[in-house]
């Protein structure tokens, strides 16, 4: 039975169903190792700093915001103008056009070079009502570690609101200019570490990756093993002596190794804000009776009055199709709920209830 289009009945919500096994997967399907893991040290990093947004039309910080006043006085002082001699008390009337903000920029996993420009996010921390129409004053951004005071970039530019409903958070596109190279080392003690992506972290898969590297690359080491799984997420690989001066070439060979595609993990991802549900894998549900408003849905395979509680009978008693063996699927339940025109927010609550009762045989992720 095709899945009813719930968005046609409820235009403000979206329900997406993704079944990982809709296409038959051949036993010999292979993927490169780089599709399921990355090299440790190639992660994103965040630069941050405190700055000021100026040019606001009375929507800035309150007159009693001492940190904002001190920051504004310091900024004026750094300009080296006569205005820098003004007393901080004189700035109370000006502060409503200024906002104290936290500025962050994300350096990609591959790093960034001096002169590169990145987007940055600006968030009010001084009680401003709105950052609309403002300009980010020149702001120094430091590294991700609090004990590292080195300035890696400067940020400035025009404020752009992503969401009018959240006027205290905004972006400055290409507003962060790198002043120093930023790269994470990926070699330590002559070794690299492969990190399985979160959705693939598994003890057996980690061991399979280590065996693949040892079997496919016939380099000899003193221990006899070039690769070994440290846990369900990390695989340590010794760089052979002939590649010590050419580690990039070695890493490219490792990440290009083909392996059997891992079986998809059954999970449900719910986004409460977007009112969306994404189902991956062939998730089963246990025998349960769901009572919702004026209807009862029975997944136990029983019919008639099974599962009904005392009191007035429901308008609809719906036995879920359990003719298939093994047990019924979450997909079939969602199809039934769609047929009964159950709103998406109620579908989400029913799925959460199944998980709380241990009847959802898959991982539930709530965003």
N, C-alpha and C positions, 0 to 999 in steps of 0.2 A: 504494500500500500504506500503510495507516495506521501511524503511528509507535507501536511497542510501548510500553507504560507501564512504563518501567524502574523507577519508584519502587515498583511493586507487588512487584518481585523484590528490590529493595534498599531497604528502608524508611528507612534512615538517610541516603540521599543523594537529591539532586534533580537531574534533567536536564531543562532547559527548552529547547525549540526554538522560536525566533521567526523566522518567515519574512516579510520585509518585503513580498514580492510575492504573498502569499496572496490579497490582494484586488486586483483590477485597478484600476490608477490611470488615471483619465481624463487625456487630454492637456491639458485646461483646468483641472485641479485647482489652486487657488490658496490661498495662506495669507497672513496678515498678516506684515509684515516683522518684527514683534516676536517671532514664533515662532522665528526663527533668529538673532536678534542682541539685544544690549542696549547701553545707552549707557555709554560709559566713565565711570567714577566711581560707577557703581551696583553695585559689587562688594561682597561680604562682607568684613568686617574683624574681626580678632581682638584683644580686650583681654586682658591677662595680668597676673598678679601672684603673688608668693610669699606663702603663708599657712600657717596651722596648723589641723589637725583635732584637736579635743580630745574628751575623754570616751571614749577607747578603753579596752578591757578588757585591758590588757597586750599589745596587738598593735601598739603604736606603734614609734617608732624605738629603736635600740639606745642603751645608756647612753653609748657612746663617740662619739655623733654630735654633734660640736661645733657645726655650723651649727644643728641643731635646738635645742640648749641655748641658744645665743645668741638665736635667734628667740623662744623661750619667755620668756627673761629680758626681752627687749625688750617683748613683749606684756604681761607682768606690770607692767613699769615704766610703760607707757602707761596702765594702769588707774588709776594714781595711788594705789595702796593701800600699806599697810605691807609687803605681800609683795614689793613692788618692791625692797626693800632686801636681799633674800636674795642670797647669793653664788651664782654660776653653778654652783659645785661641788655645792651643796645640791640642785640640780635634776636630778641624774643619776638619782635614784630615781623622779622624776616623768615623765621623758621617755618611758618605755615606754607611757604613756597618751596620748601626743601624737605627731603625725606632721607633718613638714614637707612641704608639697605645692605643686605648681604649679596655679594656678587660671586657667582660660581661659573666655572668653565670646565668642560670635560675634554681631557686630552685622549684621543683614541688609542686603542691598544698598540697600534704601530708606532706611536709616539708623534712628536711634532718638532719642527725645526724653527730656528730663529726666523722671524718674519712671517710665519704662518698665521692666519687669522681664523679664529674659532668663534662660534656663537657663545653667548654667555646669558645666564639667567639672573634676574634681579628680583629680590624679594624684600619687601618692606619689613623693618624690625623696630621702627620708631613710632608706630601708631598712625601712619599716614592713611588717609581715606582712599586715595587713588594716585597711581603713578602716571596716569594718562597725560600725554603732552610734554613729559619731562625729558631731560637729557642726563645721561649718566656722566658725572664728573670723573676726571681721570683717576682711576683706582688701581693700586698695585695688587697683584694676585700672587700669593705664595703657594708653596707646594702642599701636597696632601698631608704631610706629617706636621703636627703642631710644633715640633721642636726644630723644624727646618724653616728659618726665617728668610731664606733666599727668595728674591722676587723673580718669578719666571715669566711674568706677562703683565701688561697694562691693559685695562679695559676702559672704554668710553664710547659714547654714541647715543643715538636716538632710541628712545624707549618705544617698544611695540607690545601692545597687550594681546595675548593669545586668546583670552576669554574675558569678555566684558563683565561677566559675573564675578570675576576674580581680579579686580583692578589693582590689587596690591602685589601682584606677581606678573612679571613681564620678561621680555627678551631684548637683547641687543644683538642683531644679526651681524656676524663678522666683527663684533666689537672688541674681541680679545686678541691682542697682537702679542705673539710670543717674543720675548726678549732674550731667551736662552733655549738651547736644545733641551728636549725632555724625552729621554728614552730609558726604559727599564732594561737592566741586564737580563739576559735569558740563559746565560751559562754560569754555573757555579761549581767549583771544584772539578772542572772538566766534564760536567754532566749537564744534561737538560732534563726537564721534567714535563711530561705530557699530562695535561689536565683534562679529564673527561668533562664534557659539558654537563650541566646540572641535570638535564633530562635523561642523560645516559649513564650517570654514576651508578656503578654496580660492581661488586666484587668479581663476579664471573667474567664480565666484559673487560675489566682491568687486566685480569689474568690472560684473557684471550689476546689482548693487544700486546702484552709483553711476549707471549709465545709467538705471535705473528712476527714481531721484530727480530726475535732470536732465530727464527726459522728462515725468514726471507733474506736477512742480511748476515752473511757468514763471516763476520769479523770475529777474530779471536781476542779474548780478554783474559786476564790473569785468573779471574773467578769463573770463567767459562760462560757466564751470562752477561750479555750486554744490556739487557732490559729486565727490570723486575718491578712487579706491582707493589707499591707501598701500602695502598689501601684501596677502597672502592672508587677513588677519584684520581689518584696520582700514580703515574708510571715513570720511574727513573730510568734514564738511558745514558750509558757511558759513551762519550764521543771517542771513536777509535783514534789512535795516534796519527794515522794518515789524514785525518780530517781536522786535527787540532787547529791548523791554520786556515781551514776552509769550513767553518761550522755551518755557514748558510747552506752550502751544498749538501752537507749531511742532513740538516733539518728538512730540506726540500725532499730528499729521498724518503725520509721517515714519513712525512705527512702525505706522500703520494702512494704509500703502500695500500693496495686494495684489500678490503676485508668484507666478510658477509655483513649485510645490513642488519643492525640490531633490531630485535622485535620491539615495536612501539609499546610504550607503557600505557596502560589504560588509565585515563584521567579525565576529569571534568573541570573546566575552567569557567568560573562565574565572575562576571564584572558587574557588581551591584550598581555602580553609577551609570554604566551604559545599558544596563538591563539586558545583558547578553549571556548566552550559555554556549560553550563550545565543547562538544563531546568527541573525544578521540579514543580509538580502540573500540573493541566490542564489549562494552561494560555490561556485566550481569548484575541483576538485583535479586535479593532474597525474597522469600515468601512474606508478604506483608499486606495488610489492609489499610488503604489510605482513605480517610474521611475528610472531605473538603466541601464545606458549605452544604449544599443540598445533594451531594453525590458521594458514592463510595466506589473505590476502585480496588479490586481484589487481584493480587498477583500470585495467589497461592494455587490457582487452578481450580478452586472450588467455585460453585455457582449458587444461585438461589439467595438465601438470606445470610450466608456465611459472612462473618465480619461485620454485620450491622450491629449497632449498639441499640440499647433500649430507647424508646421514645418514638416520635413520628418517623415513619420510613422516609428515606431520601427520595428525591424525584428521579434519580438515576442510580442504578446499580450496574457497574460495568466490570465484568470479569475480563482481566487482561488475557490476551491470547497466549497461552502457555503450551501450545501444541508442539513448539520446537523444543528440542532437548539438546544441550543443557538448558538451565533455567532462563526465564525471560530477560530481555535486554532493556537497558535504560532507554534506548532508542524507541522501542515499542511503547514504553510508558509515555514518553514525550509525545509520540504520535497520537496516543489516546487522549492526552490532555489537550492537544491542539484541536482534535476533533470536537471536544466538549467546550471549546472556546474559553479555556482557562487562561487568564492574563499571565503574561510572562513573569511578573513579580511573584505570582502564586506558584508557578512552575519552579522558580528558584527556591522558594521556601520548602516545597515538597522534596526537592533534591537534597537540600540541607538536612531535612528531617530524616531522609533515608540514611544519610551519612552518620548522623548522630545515633541512629538505632543500629548501626553496623550492618545495614542491608544494602549498602552501596559497595559493590566489590570492585573498587577502583579508587584512585587518588582524587581527592577534591581540593582544588586550588581556588581561593577566593581573592580577587584583586581589588 
